[in-house]
Amino acid sequence: MSGSAKPRRGRDNHLTSLLLVLPLLLFYEVGVLFADVMNGADFITGALLRYVGLKGFLGVQAGILLLAVGLALYLRRTQKLEMRRFIPVLLESGVYALTMGTLILFVMTDLLGMDPRLAAGGPALGIFDKLVLSVGAGVWEELVFRLVILGGLHWLGVRALKLRGWVSLVLALAISSLLFSIAHHIGPLGEPFRLGVFTYRVMAGLFFGALFQFRGLPIAVWTHALYDIYVMLLQ
């Protein structure tokens, strides 16, 4: 037998996941230079623009792109690129994006008797600004709240606290979803607190978290981005 590693397939294929998410990340990072919006979970872009200026920002962006290319080449040694997954991921994410809101609204209005509607108002945004904001939410909020917080809490629960896997997952889902919803109500751009809106986002966080855990990061990112595009373009 050969001593070479077997290419990884399926949801744990990090090479494919990276290249499925990368186009959305690049679109946002370039688009934010020409839009009047920035995603609240994007702690990096705003800091770069403030402290290193546009030239420094573009330099860092080029560095990120080179890092992504280098990482892809490294992963290519042990993992097989499966770009044929792109269309299925896009279609599956589209189905989730179109059905998620209806499902949550049914639970909240018919089962819980709560009003999840957002308060009217806010700045008027053009189509391009809405696209940039939606894509930024899909990428950065999933990276922060699902990949880092949900994934990190689940890992700590199993490895450090020695919890059963399902117990750790439930706790990680609950905490990350609560933090996801809270984040929309704090800071200078935070919305006024309304229980219905807060609950809706908690449930959305649970939905995205389940997608991340059981279907992978690309599905969660694309579903979030497509859902936000669908909602914002209808407003």
KOLMI-943648 format. One record per residue (C-alpha): residue in one letter; x, y negated, z. Coordinates in steps of 0.1 Angstrom, whole numbers, padded with zeros to 4 digits, always signed. Each point is the difference from the previous one (the first is absolute). Last residue first. Layout:
BEGIN
AXYZ;...
END
This chain:
BEGIN
Q-0382-0453+0015;L-0001+0029-0025;L+0037-0005-0009;M+0009+0002+0037;V-0019+0032+0008;Y+0013+0020-0030;I+0035-0013+0003;D+0000+0008+0037;Y-0012+0036-0007;L+0026+0004-0028;A+0028-0011+0023;H-0011+0022+0029;T-0006+0030-0022;W+0034-0005-0017;V+0019-0002+0033;A-0018+0029+0017;I+0003+0023-0031;P+0037-0010-0003;L+0006+0007+0037;G-0012+0036+0001;R-0032+0020-0003;F-0005+0014+0035;Q+0018-0025+0023;F-0002-0031-0022;L-0036+0007-0010;A-0010+0005+0036;G+0017-0032+0010;F-0018-0019-0028;F-0033+0012+0013;L+0009-0006+0036;G+0011-0035-0009;A-0032-0006-0019;M-0018+0011+0032;V+0019-0025+0020;R-0006-0026-0027;Y-0037+0004+0003;T+0001-0001+0038;F+0017-0034-0001;V-0025-0013-0026;G-0029+0011+0022;L+0015-0012+0032;R+0007-0035-0014;F+0033-0017+0009;P+0008-0032-0020;E+0024+0008-0028;G+0037-0002+0003;L+0020-0024-0023;P+0019-0017+0028;G+0006+0032+0019;I-0024+0027+0012;H-0033+0014-0013;H+0012+0021-0029;A+0027+0016+0021;I-0026+0013+0025;S-0015+0022-0028;F+0033+0017-0008;L+0009+0002+0036;L-0032+0019+0007;S+0006+0023-0030;S+0036+0007+0012;I-0012+0009+0035;A-0028+0023-0012;L+0020+0018-0027;A+0030+0005+0023;L-0023+0014+0028;V-0017+0024-0024;L+0033+0011-0015;S+0017+0006+0034;V-0030+0021+0011;W+0000+0019-0033;G+0037+0008+0002;R+0000+0011+0037;L+0018-0024+0022;K+0037+0004+0008;L+0003-0036+0011;A+0033-0006-0019;R-0003+0022-0030;V-0038+0003-0006;G-0012-0033+0013;L+0031-0018-0013;W-0005+0013-0035;H-0037-0009+0000;L+0008-0035+0013;G+0026-0005-0027;G-0022+0012-0028;L-0029-0021+0011;I+0022-0031+0007;V+0026+0002-0028;L-0018+0018-0029;R-0036-0009+0009;F+0000-0035+0015;V+0031-0016-0015;L+0004+0018-0034;E-0038+0001-0005;E-0004-0036+0009;W+0029-0009-0023;V-0010+0018-0032;G-0038-0002-0001;A-0001-0035+0016;G+0025-0013-0025;V-0020+0015-0029;S-0031-0018+0013;L+0018-0033+0006;V+0017+0001-0035;L-0033+0009-0017;K-0019-0027+0019;D+0026-0026-0009;F-0002+0010-0037;I-0038-0002+0000;G-0001-0035+0016;L-0005-0006+0036;A-0025-0023+0018;P+0011-0005+0036;G-0022+0015+0028;G-0037+0000+0005;A-0026+0026+0007;A+0003+0022+0031;L+0007+0036-0008;R-0028+0025+0002;P+0003+0030+0023;D-0035-0003+0017;M-0005+0028+0024;G-0028+0025+0004;L+0023+0028+0009;L-0015+0028-0022;D-0016-0019-0029;T+0020-0032+0000;M+0034+0012+0011;V+0001+0035-0014;F-0016-0010-0033;L+0023-0030-0003;I+0030+0023+0006;L-0011+0024-0028;T-0008-0028-0024;G+0033-0016+0005;M+0020+0031-0005;T-0018+0012-0031;L+0015-0023-0027;A+0035+0000+0015;Y-0001+0038+0005;V-0009+0006-0036;G+0026-0024-0012;S+0027+0017+0021;E-0008+0033-0016;L+0002-0015-0035;L+0032-0018+0007;V+0016+0030+0017;P-0011+0023-0029;I+0014-0025-0025;F+0034-0003+0018;R+0005+0037+0008;R+0014+0006-0035;M+0029-0021+0013;E+0013+0031+0019;L+0037-0007+0006;K+0016+0032+0014;Q+0018-0003+0033;T+0035+0010+0010;R+0024-0020-0021;R-0028-0024-0011;L-0001-0012+0036;Y+0033-0017-0004;L-0009-0015-0034;A-0033-0013+0015;L+0019-0015+0030;G+0023-0018-0023;V-0028-0014-0021;A-0018-0011+0032;L+0032-0016+0013;L+0005-0017-0034;L-0036-0014+0002;I+0005-0011+0036;G+0033-0017-0010;A-0017-0018-0028;Q-0027-0012+0025;V+0027-0011+0023;G+0016-0021-0027;L-0034-0014-0009;F-0005-0010+0036;G+0034-0016+0002;K-0008-0021-0031;L-0034-0009+0013;G+0011-0011+0034;V+0020+0019+0026;Y-0019-0009+0033;R-0036-0008-0010;L-0002+0022-0031;L+0016+0029+0017;A-0022-0003+0031;G-0031+0000-0021;T+0010+0030-0020;I+0010+0021+0030;F-0030-0001+0024;D-0025+0012-0026;A-0028+0011+0023;G-0017-0034-0005;N-0001+0003-0037;M+0010-0031-0019;V-0020-0024-0020;D+0005-0031-0022;A+0012+0021-0030;F+0030-0004-0023;L+0027+0013+0023;V-0024+0025+0015;G-0003+0016-0034;V+0036+0013+0000;E-0002+0017+0033;Y-0036+0011-0006;F+0007+0016-0034;L+0032+0016+0012;L-0018+0016+0030;L-0028+0012-0023;P+0024+0015-0025;L+0021+0017+0028;V-0029+0020+0016;L+0000+0029-0026;L+0038-0001-0004;L+0005+0004+0038;S-0026+0028+0003;T+0016+0019-0029;L+0034-0001+0016;H-0014+0007+0034;N-0016+0033-0011;D-0017+0010+0033;R-0035-0002-0017;G+0008+0027-0026;R+0033+0013-0012;R+0036+0001+0013;P+0028+0011-0022;K+0018+0031+0014;A+0034-0009+0014;S+0031+0014-0017;G+0018+0030+0015;S-0008+0022-0029;M-0011+0036+0006;
END
